[in-house]
Amino acid sequence: MAVLKDILYKVPLVSVAGDTGVEISAIHFDSRKVAQGTLFVAVVGTQVDGHQFIATSVGQGAVAVVCEQLPDTLNEGVTYIEVESSAQALGVIASNFYGNPSARLKLVGVTGTNGKTTIVTLLHQLFMKLGYNSGLLSTVNNKINDKVIPATHTTPDAVQLNALLAQMVKEGCTHAFMEASSHALVQKRMAGVTFAGAVFTNITHDHLDYHETFDNYIQAKKKLFDDLPKSAFALVNVDDKRGQVMIQNTKASKYTYALKSTSHFKGKVLTNSLQGLEIEISSRDTSPQTVWFTLIGDFNAYNLLAAYGVGILLEEDPEEVLTQLSDVKPATGRFDQVMSPAGITAIVDYAHTPDALENVLKTIQNVRTKNEKVICVVGCGGDRDKTKRPAMAAIAASLSDRVILTSDNPRSEDPEQIIREMQAGVGASQQKKVIAITNRKEAIKTACMMAEKGDIILVAGKGHETYQEIKGVKYDFDDKKIIQEIFQKT
């Protein structure tokens, strides 16, 4: 329970009608969850406007309403709070309701197109190994220490987020690491959250179905850094030309990492193989050290460098950070290897953007001996950015010996139409190496049948996901499990 006037602290108010001394038992922005004694926040969403459900919520027992536009009729005994942005207010109110848990943690947010899940996973493992109780909020799952809490979104809504952070504080966590998606930043799900630091990985074309323009997408990511307090740090990848853009207006202390550019945290890949990475790592305050990591590929060199930088910026011993990082494991579904008894290597990866797919395939090209085939199974999600489709197929065709175009999560779209749009990106000279198999399981099975000893199969796009979404229904589907079953039978 909390008093309304207390949880309105730092919320810019336009007008108030009613008693702000009422007690609030819970906060909801979904009218279906409203019960007696709750606060209903009317948020304007992408699909539904919460203002349409104010009367319904009051009828179900809401004692207070936060909205951007007051209803024509105000019910007696109900407090109405008018604000400029309900979404912004919801974040601040949720933070206040749960006792501002983010301010009681060293919370680090990671944003960018690729690498978010891996970096927060590495950081969670690192700080657990360093002896801290730590929380994780990621696309794959949420964790409080080693306890797993399933994730439904890359970034939870404001109420779920603060409830999780409060639970982390209750269970003794001192640190937490979370992905900050562009959708969540635009929707102000992290309003009211206090960050100790933020990381920018990279930015490539993605989610243009939602953001409409690439500049909107960049500005969404930049918001994380614009809102950082002076006490925080901002760590950005300056090998990406937007790295400096991210920190133009931040009040936080600015730091950089890179493999190619001058930076505060610098890495140089010495060895890159299917067994791991050997990297020379240094900072402006430490001499270069050569370390072997179990992760694979240049893209993971960036992820490890970011995690190293965060460790140092959170005042951990540089040598101890490197020692513990050398033993961390990749996130589920990120360059996840499965070996067959016949000597075939299958790799499951979440690569679902052109840049991510190119990174993974280039990594495979760098570690192969050239005597084996690279077979790529790839699809594109339905109801998402269509401009990626021909680009994904073009990259797969240029960097693989054989390509099987298949379904990803077609959602409401016709999977065969998605594949046709992908095929448009395949050049005439590469048509012979590309086939289309709509059924994803059959596509994976065909790739395994094509492969011989030493060959490498990449199954891209779904990674950690354990379902396939078709026409609004989620069916059990796990790329890694399917590969393991096929390999057991061959």
N, C-alpha and C positions, 0 to 999 in steps of 0.2 A: 504493500500500500504506500501511496505517496500523496502529498497535498498538491493540488493543481498549480498553485502559485509558485511552488518550489521547482516543479519540473518545467515551468515556463521560463526559468532563468536563462538569460542570454538569447531568448527568442524575440526578434523584432516584432512588436505588436502593432496592428493598425487600429483595432478597436476591441473592447471587451464588453460583453453583455451578460451579467449574472455574477455569481459568487465564485471567486477563484480560491476560496478556502475549502472547496469540496475535496473529498478523498477519492483517489483514482486507484482502482484495483489492477487494471491492465490497460495497455495501449494497443489499438487495432486500426489498421487502414483497410482491412477487408471486412465489410459490413456483416458477412456471414459468421464472423467470429465474435461479434459484439454481444456482450452479456451485461447483466446488472452491475452498475458501478464503474463501467469502463469509459475510457476516452476514445472517441472516434476521430481520426484524422482523415479528412477528405482530400485525397491526393489525385491530381489529374494524371492518369497513366496513359500509356501508348494505345491501349485498347478501350479502357473504361475510365470515366470521370467519376471519382468518388463522391462528388457533390450530389449526384443523382440518388445517393443512398443515405443522405443525412436523416431524412424522416424515418426511414426503415430502422436505422441505427438507434435513433431516439426511442422508437417503439420497442426495441429490444432491450432497452435499459441503459443506453449511454447517458451519462450524467454531464458530459461535456463534449463539445465539438470544436475542432480546429479546422478552419476552412479559409479559402481565398475570397469567397463571395458568400455573404450571409444569406440564408434562405429568407423568403418573403415573410414567413410566419416563424416567430421564435417561441418555443415552448416554455412555459413557466416551469421553474425548477431545473432548467438545463442551462449550462454556461456555454456561451458561444464566443470563441476567440477568432478574430479575423487577422490573417497574416498575409504577407506578400507572396510567400512561397510555402505551401503546405509540405512539400517534399523536404525542403531545408528545415522547416520547423520540426518535422517528424524525427529527423536525425538528432537534433539538439535535445528534444524532449526525451527520446529513447535513451540517450546518453545520461541525462539527468536522472531519469527514472531508475536506471540500474547503477547509479552511484559513480558515474564517469569512470568506468573501468579502464578505458584506454589510457587515461592519465596515470594509472597505477601500474602500468606495464611499460616496458620498452618495446613499443610496437613499430614494426617496420613494414611499409607497404611497397609492393613491387608492381610496376606497370610496364607495358610494352606489348608488342604483337606476339613475340615468341620468347620463351625462356622463363616466364613468370612462375609456372608450376615447379619447374626444376629448381629455381633459385630459392623459393620459400621452403621447398622440401629439403634442400641442402642445408639451409640455415636452421631449420628445426632440428635436423639430425646433429648438426654441429654444436648447437647450444645444449642439447641434451647430453652429448658426449663431453662437453665442457663442464657438466655438472649442474646445469640450470633446469628448473621446471619450465617447460616452454609450450606455447600453443601454436597451432597451425591452422590457417584458413586457406584452402586451395580448391582448384577445380576437381581434383581426385577425391579428396576427403578433408574433413576437419579433424584436428586432434587436440586433445588436452593431455599433455605428456604422451603416453603411449596409447591412450584410450581413443578409439576411432569413432567419430560422429559423421555419418554419411553427409555428403554435400549435394545440394540440389542446384546451386548456382555457383559460378566462379566467385562472386561476392554476395553474401547473404543480404537480405533486406535490412533496413536500419534497426528494426526491433530484434530480429534474430541475431544480428551482428553484436549488438550490445549485450544481449542475453548470453551469448557465447563468451564474449570477453569477460563478463562478470563471473561466469562459471570458471574461467581460467584463473581469475584473481582468487576466487574462493578456494580453488584447489592448489594454490601456492605458486602459480606461474609468475615469473618475473619478466619473461620475454614472450613476444608473439610475432609471427610473421604471416603476412596475408597478401594475396593477390588483389590488386586494385584494377578491376576491368573498366574499360572505357564506358560501357553501359552504366555501371554502378556510379561512376563519377558524374556522368551527365544527369542521372536520376537522383543524385545527391544522397545516395545510400550511406555515404561516409561523413555526412555533415555532422559536426559535433564531436568527431573522433580526433584524438590527439595523437599525432605520429612523432616518434623519436627520430625517424628517418624514412627516406624513400629512395627507391632505385628505379632507373629507367634502363630497359634492356635494348630495345630497337623499335623501329616502326616501319611497317610495310603495309600495302593495301589489304585491308580486312574490314569486315563489318560495314561496308559502304551501303548495304541494304538498310542499315539503321542510321548511320551518321550522314548519309547522302553525299558528302564531299570529303576528300582526303584532309582538307584543312580542318573541317569540323572534328575529324577523328584525332588529329594532332592536338587540337585545342582541348579535347576531352582528356587526353593523357596529361597534358600540361597542367590541368587544374589541380592535380595531386601536389605538384611542386609550388604552384602559386599560393596554395593554402597552408603550406608548412609554416610552423612557428620559427622564430629566430633561434630557438634552442635546438632545433633539429638539424640533421644533415641531409644533403641531396647528393646522391651518387649516380652519375650518368655515364653511359657508354659513348665516348666521343669518337669511336670509329664509325658511329652512325651520325650523319650530318645534322640530325635533329637533336642530338644530345645537348648541345649548347642552347638550342631554342628552349628546351624544357626548363632550364634554370635561369632564363633571362630575368624573370620578375620575382624569383623566390627570395624570401628573407632568410632562409636556411643557409648554413655553411656549405659551400660548393666543393665537390670532389669528383674526380673522373677516373675511369678505368678504360683500358684499351689493349689490344694486341699489336696495333699498327701505329698508333699516334702517341705523342708525348702525353703522359697522364700521371696522376697520383699513384695509381696501382697499375703496374705494367706486367704483361705476360708475354712469353715467347714459347710457342709450341716446338719442342725438340723432337718428339716421337709421337706418332699418331697411328695406332693399330687397333685391331678388333679386341685386343686385350686391355687397352687403356691409353692414357695420355701421359707423356712426360713433359712437364712445363717448367720453364724458368720464370719464377715470380719474384717481383720486387716492389717496394713502395719507396716513396721519397725519403723515408726514414730508415729503411732497412736495405741491406745488401742483397743481391740476387741469390735465390735458393732454388735448387732443382728438385722437383717433387714428382713422384709417380702417382697418378690418380686412376681409379678403376672406370671412370667415365670415358666416353669416346667422342672424338670429333671436335673441330674448331669451335662449333657453337657451344659445346660444353666447356671449352676453355674459357669462353666469355662468362658462362654461368658460374664456374668455379672462382674466377677472378672477382666477380661481383660479390659472391659469398665471402671471399677473403677480405675484400674491402669493408663490408659491413661488420665483420668480426673485429677488424682493427678500429673502425669508427665507434664501435660499442665498447672500446677500451680493453679488448682481450689481448693476450700476449701473442705477437705475430708467429712465433715458432710453434706454440701450442695450437694455434688456429690451423696452420698448415699440416701439423701432425694429425689432427683429428679429421680435417677435410680429406686427407689422403685415403681415409677408410670409409667415406660416405658412399651410399648407393643411389643410383638414379631414381627419379620418380617413376611410379608404375606407368607403363605404356609409353615411356620415352626411351627410344633406342633399346628396347627390351628384347634380348636375344633368346632364341630357342634353337637348340642343336638337335638334329635328327641322328638316329643310329647310323644312317648312311652317309653322314658327313656333310649334310646340307645345313646352312645357317639361315634361319628366318629371323627377321627383325620386325617387331611391332612398334610403330611410332605414331604419335598423335598428329603428325604433320598434316595440317588441313588448310594451310595457306601456301601460295606459290613459293614464298621465301623459305618457309620451314621445309617444304618438300625438297627444294633445291639444296638446302644445307645438309639434309640427311643423305641425299643421293650423292652429293659431292664428297661427303665423308666416306661413304662406301667406296666411291671411286678412288679415294686417296689411300684406302687400306687394302684394296684388292690386289691380287698378284697379276691380274690381266688374263689369267688362264681360265677364269670361271665366268659364268653368265651372271648378270644382275637382272632379276625378274621383279618388276614392280607391279603391285596390285593397288589401285587407287580409285577413289570415287570423290564426289563432291556432295555436300549436304544440300537438301532442298530448303526452300524458303530462306535462303541466305544469299550473299553477294554473288550474283551470276557472272560478274566480270572475271572471277577467279577460274571459272571452269575451263575455257580454252587454254589459259596460261598453265594450269596444273597439268593438263595432258601434254602440252608442248614440252614442259620441263621433264616429265616422266619419260617421254619418247627420246629426248636428246641425251639423257643421262642413264638410260637402261638398255639392255639388250633385247628384252621382251617386256611388253606392257599389257596388262589386263585392266581395262576400264570396267568399273562395277558400281554397285550402289554403295552409298555411305549411309546417312540417315535421310532418306528421300522426303520424310515428313509428309506434307500434303501434295507434293509434286509427283509427276510421273517419272519414275527412275530412268526409263528409257529415253525420255526427253532430255534429262540431265546429261546422260551419257552422250547423246547426239551433240549437245552443246559443248561438251568436252572434246569430242572428236574433231570439231571445227578448228581446234588448235594444232592438230597433227599435220605436219607438212607432207607433201606428196611422196617425198623420198623415204619417209618413215612409216608410211601406212602399213607396210608388210609386217612390221614388228609389233603392231598393235591389234589386239582383239577386244571385243566387248562381251562380257558375261554378266547379265543383270543380277543374278542371284549371287550374293557376296560369298556365301559358303562354297558354292560351286567354283567361283573365281579363285578362291584361296586353294581349293582342292586341285584345280587345274594347274596353278602355279607350282604346287608341290610335285605334281606328276611330271611337269616339264623339267624340273630341276634334277641335276646330277650331282655327284660327290664334288664338294668344293664350291658349288653355286651359292649365291646369296639371294634370298627372297626378301623384299621389303613389302610389308602390308601396312599401308599408310592411311591416316585420316581419323581413325577412331581411338587408337591407343588404349587408354585405361577404361573406356566405356564398356559396359557389360550388357548393352541393349542395342537394338536397331529400331528406330522410330519410323513406322510406315502408316500413313493415313491416321495419325493421331494415336496409334497404339504402339507401346514399347514392348518389343519381343526380346527374350533372352538372346544375347549374342555377344560373345567374347572372342575377339580375334585370336588372342594367345591360346585360349583353351581349345579352339577349333584346330589350330596348327598342331598343338600337342597331341590331340586325338588322331589327326591324320598321320603324324609322324610315327605314332605307336603302331599303326596298322600297316606301315610300309617297311 
